[in-house]
Structures are given as C-alpha cells and as structure tokens.
Amino acid sequence: MSERATHVFDPQETLWHPSLDMDSVCPLCRSTIAIDDINVATDIALCRRCGKTFSFSELVGGSAGVAPDLTAPPNGAWFEQLADGFRTGATTRSWMALLVVPFTCVWSGISLGGIYGKQISSGQFDPTSSLFGVPFLLGSVFLVGYCAMMTTGKIELSQRGGSLSVFTGVGRLGWTRNYSWSDFSSAREDSRRNGFNWNRQGVVIVIEGKRRVAFGTMLNEERRYFVLSALRQKLRNSNQVQSAGLASARFR
C-alpha cells in the first residue's frame, strides 16, 4: 500500500464510520491506531508510533501491509491445505517459561509441601490446614497448566467443509470449540486486557460475522499475525465464492 507522506492529517475532518467501533492495527508496528487518528473523509489512518499513514478502507478490509506467504510460516507456526479445507495454528511456547516454570516449582513445593506434606508424613489429617490449603492447591493446578501451555501448548484451527474447530491445549488434551464456517466473514486483531497476559497489549484474533469468537492471546506477535493472515485469506476466498454464487443465482 502506498504511503501518503505529504498529507497533513487533520483530526477535525474525522467522520464517524461503522469500522471506527473496531480497533484498527498498524500493519507495520502492530500498534493500535486511535480513533482520533483516523480520517474517514480522506481515507487516511495515521500511526503515531511509527509515523506512517495508510488507507483506512484497506486497513479495515484486511489488505493493509504485505500478507505472509502461507507456504513459508514463521518458526512455531504452520499451515496445511486440505482436500476439503485447511488447518493452521501455532505453538504457544514462550521464553517466559524460563521464569514461570521455576516459580511454579518453588511456590507449589513450598506451599503444598508445607500444608499437605506435613500431614502425609505424620499420618495425621488436619481439616483446618487442609481447607486453608485449597486456594494454594487450585493455584498450583492453574500454574502447572499455564506452564504446560508455555512449553508445549498450541492453538490450532481446522476448517473442513462447512465446519470450523478451534483447539487450545497440549497435544490432544485441551479445549475444542466447534462452529459453522459460514458464521464468519472477517478476521481482525483486537485488544483484551487481563491480569494473566504476558502479551502486554493483550492482543487476540477475532473472527466475526453472525457470531464473534476471540482466541490466540497466548501467541506471540509473529505467529498470531501469520494465523490471522491465513484466516483472512481463506475467509476472503469464501466470501468471493458466496458472492459469485449469489450473483449467478440472480440471473437464472
């Protein structure tokens, strides 16, 4: 997409547009573009972080920037064309595991060993101590699962025929959500804030149409963008096929 470096951005010219209700992301630095930096009248979106301008219509349409080659995924991501659909995904491995795994071992070992280890070694059950240790036990279970996702976890989407499944987990153990492929018409990035993200912007992939589904908060930027690009390309192809079918039906 061409830059319009000579354009003087005037926020006073900004008009309301339905796409302004959704977060727009710079295709270069992946930072969120504020609504005040979008000029619908002149089709300009300005990224304050990198100082570049883009076509707003292309930005919300998913064609801004250069889409990655699906046959050359980044490390930790994959794409496979199937006879009746496709499969794409990425690992949730993170360098943060170097910090979280030792912390989990120490925290769980001290808390659970001190509360339940003494009871096991002495052969005496203490209801009060056991009840007190329940939050530590639940916390340890959560941290162990978190560590598993950061070391061997993955997020994978499989589209076969008219169905779409979104899997999050380790190996074959995890959570699978099933949807109808026709329920979705577009894909984009959005921000999600929560206290358990090591992804500072809390960015997720959102697919929407008749319904809205968000996932991928544990993916790093490069892998998330690859999966998003694969979804955009496949959804765009599906939309074109549907449009062609409707057009031909009108002339029958």
Buried (B, 14 or more C-beta within 10 A) or exposed (E): BEEBEEEEBEEEEBEEBEBBEBBBBBBBEBBBBBBEBBBBEBBBBBBEEEEBBBBBBBBBBBBBBEBBEBEEBBEBBBBEEEEEBBBBBBBBBBEEBEEBBEEBBEBBEEBBEEBBEEBEEEEEEBEEBEEEBEEBBEBBEEBEBBBBBBBBBBBBBBBBEEBBBBBBBBEEEBEEEEBEBEBBBBBBBBBBEEEEBBBEBBBBBBBBBEEEBBBBBBBBBBBBBBBBBBBBBBBBEBBEEEEEEEEEEEEE
